[in-house]
Amino acid sequence: MNKIFLFTLFSVLVSSNLYAESQCAPIGTWVDTKTKKQVAVKDVLKTASDKKVILLGEDHDNEEHHRWQLSMIAQIYSRNPNMAIGFEMFPRVAQPILDDWVAGELSEDEFLKQTKWHEVWNYNPAYYLPMFHFARINRIPMYALNIPRAMVSQIGEQGWNSLSKKSKEVIGELAPETAAYRKMMSEVYVQHQAHGGEQTEVSIALLEPEISYFIQGQLAWDRAMAGGIMNALARDKIETVVGVMGAGHIIPTMAVPYQLSALGVKKTLSLMPWDDSMPCEDFSDEFADYVFGVDKKGVHGRKGPYSRARLGVYLEMAELGVQITRVVDDSVAAKTGLQKDDIITEIAGKPATDVRDVVNAVNAMAPGTWLPIEILRLKKKIQYVAKFPAG
């Protein structure tokens, strides 16, 4: 789930006012979202002990969230080693590669390259690798839960019925949305379209069938990951599946838990880290069953790869180089003049033959520096120089 969508969802689930940290989830403590009271970690783990599925939410580019996820995986494993870990980050076609990784047959570079990490996910792999290594060291099965992004996009743009019969079978039968889910997702869609602006109920009605298609896309996304978890549970000796996924997918009464319930898995638990960058007033069990307070200081603003330089493009491989599939508004790329469908052929004076060539070149940029980029547009080569902000 992308960052814009994630925080739009936060704004719908909770109020925009902020509580003081001590009134929300103090660092290092667990809070029961039903009672709004702090609980001991032993009680959270005891609650988790009889669950078939435990979902660990995240903000994808928040390093502290991933540290917390690793900690939870370790604690769950210490109590029940007959477990598997499912990841939103991988489409199901990557499953043989995950099996090879856990078996110790791939290096980090080979694993990232074969799973097309920088094309499919492109968040900092260093945030996730400790979890992957923990699974590998302990021979914990890893499962690819996702479906190709293009499939979700197709549903979001053209509706569920635009899929072929084979594609529908891959995803599985969708549990229909509840009234509460439809209301929430409609508000998310409207806010996302308006970039947070106010919209009336009349304008929501005028946005059909786009809203229904959007909701169908989210349902399919959740149903696919629920199906992936079911596949893991069907494996011999697997008693618990820990799911690592974006916050919007772990909502207890909706999202993946709702789809799992329709498949007969009632024992699920949703856990989420919480820091004071998130709105806390009136947070409820619609968000997660328990939240754990983490420190946001030094996380989003730390100087390091993936956080110090952002070009602002989405990339995929092309025959002649690396193709830009989307340019983020008001980004360095947009201000430079890069456009959707441009093919990057050279960056920092070196050929761009792989998405990693572009990612690595951008990661190496210091604040206030310049990056030469050569692109191919309509069979014409054009030279650009991207300037990264000083701070």
C-alpha positions as CSV (number, residue, x, y, z in Angstrom):
1,M,0.0,0.0,0.0
2,N,1.6,3.3,-1.1
3,K,2.4,6.0,1.4
4,I,-0.1,8.6,0.2
5,F,-2.9,6.0,0.4
6,L,-1.7,4.8,3.8
7,F,-1.8,8.3,5.4
8,T,-5.1,9.1,3.7
9,L,-6.5,6.0,5.3
10,F,-5.1,7.1,8.7
11,S,-7.0,10.4,8.3
12,V,-10.3,8.6,7.7
13,L,-9.8,6.1,10.6
14,V,-8.9,8.7,13.2
15,S,-9.3,12.4,13.9
16,S,-6.7,14.9,12.6
17,N,-6.0,16.2,16.1
18,L,-3.0,14.9,18.1
19,Y,-2.9,13.7,21.6
20,A,0.3,14.2,23.6
21,E,2.5,11.1,23.3
22,S,1.7,10.0,26.9
23,Q,-2.0,9.9,26.0
24,C,-1.6,7.7,23.0
25,A,1.0,4.9,23.0
26,P,4.1,5.8,25.0
27,I,7.3,4.4,23.6
28,G,7.9,0.8,24.6
29,T,4.4,0.1,25.8
30,W,1.4,-1.8,24.4
31,V,-2.1,-0.3,24.3
32,D,-5.3,-2.2,23.9
33,T,-7.3,-0.2,21.3
34,K,-10.7,-1.3,22.7
35,T,-10.0,-0.2,26.3
36,K,-7.4,2.5,25.5
37,K,-5.4,1.0,28.4
38,Q,-1.8,-0.1,28.6
39,V,-1.2,-3.8,28.7
40,A,1.8,-6.0,29.5
41,V,3.7,-7.6,26.6
42,K,3.1,-11.0,28.2
43,D,-0.6,-10.5,27.9
44,V,-0.3,-9.5,24.2
45,L,1.8,-12.6,23.5
46,K,-0.6,-14.7,25.5
47,T,-3.5,-13.4,23.3
48,A,-1.4,-14.1,20.2
49,S,-0.6,-17.7,21.3
50,D,-3.9,-19.2,20.1
51,K,-4.2,-17.2,16.9
52,K,-3.8,-18.8,13.5
53,V,-2.8,-15.5,11.9
54,I,-1.0,-12.6,13.3
55,L,-0.8,-9.5,11.1
56,L,2.0,-7.0,11.7
57,G,1.2,-3.6,10.0
58,E,3.7,-1.0,8.8
59,D,4.4,2.3,7.1
60,H,6.6,0.9,4.4
61,D,9.4,3.5,4.6
62,N,9.5,3.8,8.4
63,E,12.6,1.9,9.5
64,E,11.5,1.8,13.1
65,H,8.4,-0.1,12.1
66,H,10.5,-2.9,10.6
67,R,12.7,-3.1,13.6
68,W,9.5,-3.7,15.6
69,Q,8.3,-6.3,13.2
70,L,11.5,-8.3,13.5
71,S,11.2,-8.1,17.3
72,M,7.7,-9.4,17.1
73,I,8.6,-12.2,14.7
74,A,11.4,-13.3,17.1
75,Q,9.1,-13.3,20.1
76,I,6.3,-15.2,18.3
77,Y,8.8,-17.7,17.0
78,S,10.3,-18.3,20.5
79,R,6.8,-19.4,21.7
80,N,5.8,-21.3,18.6
81,P,8.4,-22.3,16.0
82,N,5.9,-24.1,13.8
83,M,5.2,-20.9,11.9
84,A,5.5,-19.2,8.5
85,I,5.9,-15.6,7.5
86,G,3.9,-14.1,4.7
87,F,5.0,-10.9,2.9
88,E,3.0,-8.4,1.0
89,M,6.2,-7.4,-0.7
90,F,6.4,-10.4,-3.1
91,P,4.0,-11.5,-5.8
92,R,3.2,-15.2,-5.8
93,V,5.3,-15.8,-8.8
94,A,8.3,-15.2,-6.6
95,Q,7.5,-18.2,-4.3
96,P,10.2,-20.5,-5.7
97,I,12.8,-17.8,-5.1
98,L,11.7,-17.3,-1.5
99,D,12.0,-21.1,-1.1
100,D,15.6,-21.0,-2.4
101,W,16.4,-18.1,-0.1
102,V,15.2,-19.9,3.0
103,A,17.1,-23.0,1.9
104,G,20.4,-20.9,1.8
105,E,20.9,-21.2,-1.9
106,L,20.9,-17.5,-2.8
107,S,23.1,-14.5,-1.9
108,E,21.4,-11.2,-0.9
109,D,22.1,-9.7,-4.3
110,E,20.8,-12.8,-6.1
111,F,17.7,-12.8,-4.0
112,L,16.9,-9.1,-4.6
113,K,17.7,-9.4,-8.3
114,Q,15.6,-12.5,-8.9
115,T,12.6,-11.2,-6.9
116,K,12.9,-7.9,-8.9
117,W,12.8,-6.0,-5.6
118,H,13.7,-2.6,-7.1
119,E,10.9,-3.0,-9.7
120,V,8.2,-4.6,-7.7
121,W,8.6,-3.0,-4.3
122,N,11.5,-0.5,-4.3
123,Y,11.4,0.4,-0.6
124,N,14.8,0.1,1.1
125,P,15.7,-3.6,1.2
126,A,17.9,-2.9,4.3
127,Y,14.7,-2.4,6.3
128,Y,13.4,-5.9,5.4
129,L,16.6,-8.0,5.1
130,P,16.9,-8.6,8.8
131,M,13.5,-10.3,8.7
132,F,14.5,-12.3,5.7
133,H,17.7,-13.4,7.4
134,F,15.9,-14.4,10.6
135,A,13.6,-16.6,8.5
136,R,16.6,-18.1,6.7
137,I,18.7,-18.7,9.8
138,N,15.8,-20.5,11.5
139,R,14.5,-22.1,8.3
140,I,11.1,-20.5,8.7
141,P,9.0,-20.8,5.5
142,M,8.5,-17.4,3.7
143,Y,5.4,-16.9,1.6
144,A,4.7,-14.5,-1.2
145,L,1.2,-13.1,-0.6
146,N,0.7,-10.6,-3.3
147,I,-0.6,-10.6,-6.9
148,P,0.9,-8.5,-9.7
149,R,0.2,-4.8,-9.2
150,A,-1.1,-4.6,-12.8
151,M,-3.9,-6.9,-11.8
152,V,-5.0,-4.7,-8.9
153,S,-4.7,-1.6,-11.1
154,Q,-6.8,-3.2,-13.8
155,I,-9.6,-3.9,-11.3
156,G,-9.3,-0.4,-9.9
157,E,-9.7,1.2,-13.3
158,Q,-12.1,-1.2,-15.0
159,G,-13.7,-3.3,-12.3
160,W,-13.7,-6.9,-11.1
161,N,-15.6,-8.1,-14.2
162,S,-12.8,-6.9,-16.5
163,L,-10.6,-9.8,-15.3
164,S,-10.5,-13.1,-17.1
165,K,-11.9,-16.2,-15.5
166,K,-8.4,-17.5,-14.9
167,S,-7.3,-14.3,-13.2
168,K,-10.4,-14.3,-10.9
169,E,-9.6,-17.9,-9.9
170,V,-6.0,-16.9,-9.0
171,I,-7.4,-14.3,-6.6
172,G,-10.4,-16.2,-5.3
173,E,-14.0,-15.3,-4.6
174,L,-14.3,-11.9,-2.9
175,A,-16.2,-11.5,0.3
176,P,-18.4,-8.5,-0.4
177,E,-17.6,-5.2,1.3
178,T,-19.5,-4.2,4.4
179,A,-21.3,-0.9,4.6
180,A,-18.6,0.4,6.9
181,Y,-15.9,-0.6,4.6
182,R,-17.6,1.0,1.6
183,K,-18.1,4.2,3.5
184,M,-14.5,4.3,4.7
185,M,-13.0,3.4,1.3
186,S,-15.3,6.0,-0.5
187,E,-13.9,8.7,1.8
188,V,-10.3,7.5,1.2
189,Y,-10.9,7.6,-2.6
190,V,-12.4,11.1,-2.5
191,Q,-9.7,12.5,-0.2
192,H,-7.0,10.9,-2.4
193,Q,-8.5,12.4,-5.5
194,A,-8.9,15.8,-3.9
195,H,-5.5,15.7,-2.2
196,G,-7.2,16.1,1.2
197,G,-9.8,18.7,0.1
198,E,-13.4,18.7,1.3
199,Q,-16.0,16.9,-0.8
200,T,-19.7,16.6,-0.5
201,E,-21.8,13.4,-0.4
202,V,-23.2,14.4,-3.8
203,S,-19.7,14.4,-5.3
204,I,-19.1,10.9,-4.0
205,A,-22.2,9.7,-5.9
206,L,-21.0,11.4,-9.0
207,L,-17.7,9.5,-8.9
208,E,-19.4,6.1,-9.7
209,P,-18.4,3.7,-11.0
210,E,-14.8,4.8,-10.2
211,I,-15.3,4.3,-6.5
212,S,-16.9,0.9,-6.9
213,Y,-13.9,-0.2,-9.1
214,F,-11.5,1.2,-6.5
215,I,-13.2,-0.8,-3.7
216,Q,-13.2,-3.9,-5.8
217,G,-9.5,-3.5,-6.3
218,Q,-8.8,-3.2,-2.6
219,L,-11.0,-6.2,-1.9
220,A,-9.2,-8.3,-4.5
221,W,-5.8,-7.2,-3.0
222,D,-6.9,-8.3,0.5
223,R,-8.5,-11.5,-0.8
224,A,-5.4,-12.4,-2.6
225,M,-3.2,-12.0,0.5
226,A,-5.8,-13.9,2.6
227,G,-5.6,-16.7,0.0
228,G,-1.8,-16.7,0.3
229,I,-2.0,-17.0,4.0
230,M,-4.4,-19.9,3.6
231,N,-1.9,-21.6,1.4
232,A,0.7,-21.3,4.1
233,L,-1.6,-22.7,6.8
234,A,-2.3,-25.7,4.6
235,R,1.4,-26.6,4.8
236,D,2.3,-29.5,7.2
237,K,3.2,-28.4,10.8
238,I,2.4,-24.7,10.2
239,E,0.3,-23.6,13.1
240,T,0.7,-19.8,12.8
241,V,1.3,-17.5,9.9
242,V,2.7,-14.0,10.6
243,G,1.7,-11.6,7.9
244,V,3.9,-8.5,7.2
245,M,1.9,-5.9,5.3
246,G,0.8,-2.3,5.1
247,A,-1.4,-0.8,7.9
248,G,-4.4,-0.6,5.6
249,H,-4.5,-4.3,5.1
250,I,-4.7,-5.3,8.8
251,I,-7.9,-3.6,9.9
252,P,-9.5,-6.2,12.1
253,T,-13.1,-5.9,10.9
254,M,-12.2,-5.3,7.3
255,A,-9.3,-5.9,4.9
256,V,-7.3,-9.2,5.2
257,P,-8.9,-10.3,8.5
258,Y,-12.4,-9.9,7.0
259,Q,-11.4,-12.0,4.0
260,L,-9.8,-14.6,6.2
261,S,-13.0,-14.8,8.3
262,A,-15.0,-15.5,5.1
263,L,-12.5,-18.4,4.4
264,G,-13.1,-19.8,7.8
265,V,-10.1,-18.4,9.8
266,K,-11.6,-16.6,12.7
267,K,-8.6,-16.4,15.0
268,T,-6.6,-13.4,13.7
269,L,-4.8,-10.7,15.6
270,S,-3.8,-7.3,14.1
271,L,-0.8,-5.4,15.7
272,M,0.6,-2.1,14.7
273,P,3.5,0.2,15.8
274,W,2.5,3.8,16.6
275,D,4.5,7.0,16.9
276,D,3.6,10.6,17.5
277,S,3.6,11.4,13.8
278,M,0.3,9.6,13.5
279,P,-3.1,11.1,14.6
280,C,-4.0,9.5,17.9
281,E,-7.3,11.0,19.0
282,D,-10.1,8.5,19.0
283,F,-8.0,5.7,17.6
284,S,-9.9,2.5,17.9
285,D,-10.1,-1.2,17.3
286,E,-10.9,-0.3,13.7
287,F,-7.2,0.3,13.3
288,A,-5.6,-2.7,15.1
289,D,-6.2,-4.9,18.1
290,Y,-3.1,-3.6,19.9
291,V,-0.6,-0.8,19.1
292,F,3.0,-0.5,20.3
293,G,4.6,2.8,20.9
294,V,7.8,3.4,18.9
295,D,10.1,6.4,18.6
296,K,9.9,8.4,15.4
297,K,12.9,10.6,16.2
298,G,15.7,10.1,13.7
299,V,13.6,7.7,11.6
300,H,12.1,9.6,8.7
301,G,14.9,12.2,8.8
302,R,17.9,10.1,9.1
303,K,20.7,10.6,6.5
304,G,21.2,7.3,4.7
305,P,20.4,5.4,1.5
306,Y,16.8,5.7,0.3
307,S,16.0,8.6,2.6
308,R,18.5,11.3,1.7
309,A,17.7,11.5,-2.1
310,R,14.5,11.0,-3.9
311,L,14.2,11.3,-7.6
312,G,10.4,10.8,-7.6
313,V,9.8,8.2,-10.3
314,Y,8.4,4.7,-10.6
315,L,10.5,2.4,-12.8
316,E,10.4,-0.8,-14.8
317,M,12.8,-2.5,-17.2
318,A,12.5,-1.8,-20.9
319,E,14.3,-3.1,-24.0
320,L,16.5,0.0,-24.3
321,G,17.0,0.9,-20.7
322,V,14.9,1.7,-17.6
323,Q,11.4,3.1,-18.3
324,I,9.7,5.7,-16.1
325,T,6.1,4.5,-15.5
326,R,5.1,7.5,-13.3
327,V,6.6,10.8,-12.2
328,V,5.6,12.0,-8.7
329,D,4.1,15.5,-8.7
330,D,6.5,18.3,-7.4
331,S,9.4,15.8,-7.3
332,V,13.0,16.3,-8.4
333,A,12.1,14.4,-11.5
334,A,9.1,16.6,-12.3
335,K,11.1,19.8,-11.8
336,T,13.8,18.4,-14.0
337,G,11.5,17.7,-16.9
338,L,11.4,13.9,-16.8
339,Q,8.1,12.5,-18.1
340,K,6.2,9.2,-18.0
341,D,7.4,6.7,-20.6
342,D,10.9,8.3,-20.8
343,I,13.5,5.6,-21.0
344,I,16.6,6.3,-18.9
345,T,19.6,5.1,-20.9
346,E,22.4,6.6,-18.9
347,I,22.7,8.0,-15.4
348,A,25.8,9.6,-13.6
349,G,27.8,8.9,-16.8
350,K,27.1,5.2,-16.8
351,P,24.7,3.0,-18.8
352,A,21.3,2.3,-17.2
353,T,20.8,-1.4,-17.9
354,D,18.9,-2.3,-14.8
355,V,16.6,-0.6,-12.3
356,R,19.3,-1.0,-9.7
357,D,21.6,1.2,-11.8
358,V,19.2,4.1,-11.3
359,V,18.4,3.4,-7.7
360,N,22.1,3.1,-6.8
361,A,23.0,6.4,-8.6
362,V,20.2,8.3,-6.8
363,N,21.1,6.8,-3.4
364,A,24.7,8.0,-3.9
365,M,23.6,11.6,-4.2
366,A,24.3,14.0,-1.4
367,P,22.0,17.0,-0.7
368,G,22.5,19.9,-3.0
369,T,24.3,17.9,-5.7
370,W,23.5,17.4,-9.5
371,L,22.8,14.2,-11.3
372,P,23.2,13.9,-15.1
373,I,20.6,11.8,-16.8
374,E,20.2,10.8,-20.4
375,I,16.8,9.7,-21.6
376,L,15.2,8.4,-24.8
377,R,11.9,10.1,-25.7
378,L,10.2,9.4,-29.0
379,K,13.5,7.9,-30.3
380,K,15.3,11.1,-29.5
381,K,18.1,11.3,-26.8
382,I,17.8,14.2,-24.4
383,Q,20.2,15.2,-21.7
384,Y,19.0,16.4,-18.3
385,V,20.6,17.4,-15.0
386,A,18.6,16.7,-11.8
387,K,19.3,19.0,-8.9
388,F,18.7,17.6,-5.4
389,P,17.6,20.0,-2.7
390,A,20.2,21.1,-0.2
391,G,18.3,20.0,2.9
